[in-house]
């Protein structure tokens, strides 16, 4: 992660909250760069979190884009569930391919 051993040790001994929200949103990036940044970067943060002695919270905020059937200005606010694909639901088991 580019941190010195001293900084890493300080984080491991004194940090209690980690919020991971780093990601690349470059849609033209090479796939190997996107994987390293978005997947391996999150895994490295989780690995660090597992070594933090006083950790009480690890939060991962994912970069997310959605496509919906609404047109025009779509404000960033919470919409009723019924406004977007009411017949579709996501399930880890259903969508995992297993």
Secondary structure, DSSP 8 states (H G I E B T S, - for coil): ----HHHHHHHHHH--EEEE------TTS-HHHHIIIIIIHHHHHHHHHHH-TT--EEEE--------S--S---SS---GGGS-TT----HHHHS--
